[in-house]
Amino acid sequence: MSLDYQTMRTFADSWGLLYMFLIFVGVVLWTFRPGSKSASSDAANIPFKEDE
């Protein structure tokens, strides 16, 4: 089975877009999940830890 450019482009246009959208939604949900506020706050304060 030979995959040519048109076949791969058709696959990327349909399923590739869906895959990337699902990854995006997953990252957004992971960022705003309950309990992530402390981890985000700790990460935001990393530059200021040397000042203490």
N, CA, C and O of each residue as an XYZ file, in Angstrom:
208
protein
N       0.838     -1.174      0.000
C       0.000      0.000      0.000
C       0.885      1.240      0.000
O       1.677      1.451      0.919
N       0.748      2.026     -1.003
C       1.560      3.217     -1.152
C       0.768      4.450     -0.720
O      -0.333      4.708     -1.206
N       1.358      5.197      0.201
C       0.716      6.433      0.641
C       1.282      7.591     -0.169
O       2.477      7.881     -0.111
N       0.435      8.225     -0.898
C       0.882      9.370     -1.664
C       0.516     10.659     -0.936
O      -0.126     10.631      0.114
N       0.919     11.755     -1.490
C       0.728     13.061     -0.861
C      -0.746     13.365     -0.629
O      -1.120     13.845      0.441
N      -1.579     13.092     -1.618
C      -3.002     13.421     -1.508
C      -3.667     12.617     -0.393
O      -4.497     13.156      0.340
N      -3.324     11.368     -0.255
C      -3.901     10.541      0.800
C      -3.499     11.059      2.171
O      -4.339     11.179      3.063
N      -2.226     11.364      2.343
C      -1.756     11.871      3.634
C      -2.359     13.238      3.936
O      -2.681     13.526      5.089
N      -2.516     14.076      2.929
C      -3.106     15.394      3.160
C      -4.572     15.275      3.541
O      -5.041     16.001      4.418
N      -5.289     14.388      2.910
C      -6.693     14.171      3.257
C      -6.820     13.683      4.687
O      -7.700     14.134      5.421
N      -5.950     12.765      5.091
C      -5.963     12.275      6.466
C      -5.647     13.392      7.454
O      -6.316     13.510      8.481
N      -4.644     14.210      7.163
C      -4.254     15.299      8.055
C      -5.335     16.363      8.134
O      -5.555     16.939      9.199
N      -6.008     16.632      7.034
C      -7.065     17.639      7.032
C      -8.261     17.217      7.863
O      -8.933     18.066      8.449
N      -8.537     15.940      7.925
C      -9.718     15.486      8.659
C      -9.349     15.014     10.071
O      -9.699     15.668     11.053
N      -8.661     13.907     10.171
C      -8.368     13.316     11.479
C      -7.246     14.040     12.207
O      -7.234     14.073     13.438
N      -6.324     14.610     11.486
C      -5.240     15.355     12.132
C      -5.766     16.585     12.847
O      -5.321     16.900     13.951
N      -6.708     17.281     12.231
C      -7.320     18.446     12.856
C      -8.084     18.042     14.109
O      -8.001     18.722     15.132
N      -8.811     16.966     14.041
C      -9.551     16.472     15.202
C      -8.591     16.092     16.326
O      -8.842     16.410     17.489
N      -7.514     15.425     15.994
C      -6.511     15.024     16.983
C      -5.906     16.246     17.665
O      -5.803     16.270     18.892
N      -5.510     17.245     16.912
C      -4.915     18.444     17.492
C      -5.929     19.202     18.349
O      -5.557     19.762     19.380
N      -7.187     19.231     17.949
C      -8.220     19.884     18.744
C      -8.420     19.161     20.071
O      -8.572     19.804     21.110
N      -8.420     17.840     20.044
C      -8.576     17.074     21.283
C      -7.393     17.274     22.215
O      -7.569     17.328     23.432
N      -6.188     17.384     21.662
C      -5.006     17.671     22.483
C      -5.163     19.051     23.119
O      -4.881     19.213     24.306
N      -5.601     20.034     22.361
C      -5.813     21.387     22.878
C      -6.826     21.385     24.011
O      -6.586     21.996     25.053
N      -7.947     20.713     23.828
C      -8.974     20.658     24.865
C      -8.426     19.960     26.107
O      -8.721     20.372     27.229
N      -7.641     18.919     25.918
C      -7.041     18.221     27.054
C      -6.097     19.105     27.842
O      -6.100     19.068     29.072
N      -5.284     19.905     27.156
C      -4.358     20.812     27.838
C      -5.127     21.885     28.596
O      -4.764     22.228     29.721
N      -6.176     22.415     27.998
C      -6.983     23.432     28.678
C      -7.654     22.848     29.915
O      -7.659     23.479     30.972
N      -8.218     21.657     29.794
C      -8.856     21.029     30.946
C      -7.838     20.703     32.034
O      -8.138     20.852     33.218
N      -6.639     20.263     31.655
C      -5.596     19.960     32.626
C      -5.161     21.228     33.363
O      -4.886     21.186     34.563
N      -5.098     22.336     32.659
C      -4.679     23.595     33.272
C      -5.705     24.100     34.274
O      -5.333     24.599     35.336
N      -6.979     23.980     33.957
C      -8.033     24.512     34.819
C      -8.686     23.453     35.690
O      -9.802     23.657     36.167
N      -8.025     22.337     35.908
C      -8.593     21.295     36.748
C      -8.610     21.743     38.207
O      -7.800     22.580     38.604
N      -9.519     21.201     39.004
C      -9.528     21.531     40.425
C      -8.239     21.035     41.087
O      -7.775     19.930     40.807
N      -7.685     21.836     41.940
C      -6.464     21.448     42.633
C      -5.191     21.895     41.960
O      -4.105     21.645     42.482
N      -5.285     22.546     40.825
C      -4.061     22.973     40.142
C      -3.635     24.376     40.538
O      -2.598     24.861     40.086
N      -4.424     25.032     41.379
C      -4.097     26.402     41.754
C      -2.781     26.468     42.527
O      -1.979     27.374     42.299
N      -2.550     25.526     43.431
C      -1.303     25.559     44.204
C      -0.090     25.290     43.316
O       0.952     25.921     43.490
N      -0.209     24.382     42.386
C       0.905     24.099     41.479
C       1.187     25.296     40.581
O       2.347     25.617     40.327
N       0.150     25.954     40.104
C       0.331     27.132     39.268
C       0.937     28.280     40.060
O       1.788     29.013     39.555
N       0.500     28.430     41.284
C       1.040     29.489     42.141
C       2.520     29.241     42.445
O       3.323     30.173     42.427
N       2.875     28.001     42.722
C       4.284     27.669     42.978
C       5.146     27.932     41.746
O       6.250     28.464     41.863
N       4.654     27.568     40.582
C       5.398     27.798     39.347
C       5.537     29.284     39.041
O       6.566     29.715     38.521
N       4.515     30.068     39.359
C       4.565     31.502     39.092
C       5.554     32.216     40.009
O       6.073     33.273     39.650
N       5.820     31.659     41.174
C       6.717     32.298     42.139
C       8.160     31.822     42.056
O       8.977     32.239     42.876
N       8.501     30.978     41.113
C       9.875     30.481     40.974
C      10.883     31.607     40.796
O      11.937     31.552     41.429
N      10.630     32.633     39.971
C      11.633     33.698     39.812
C      11.896     34.479     41.098
O      12.965     35.072     41.240
N      10.968     34.494     42.021
C      11.110     35.293     43.231
C      11.707     34.510     44.394
O      11.925     35.094     45.455
N      11.980     33.221     44.245
C      12.518     32.423     45.330
C      13.930     32.817     45.717
O      14.334     32.589     46.857
N      14.697     33.403     44.802
C      16.045     33.827     45.117
C      16.053     35.089     45.958
O      17.051     35.372     46.621
N      14.977     35.853     45.951
C      14.906     37.099     46.711
C      14.691     36.875     48.192
O      14.933     37.777     48.994
N      14.248     35.705     48.567
C      13.943     35.438     49.978
C      15.172     35.233     50.821
O      15.062     35.000     52.025
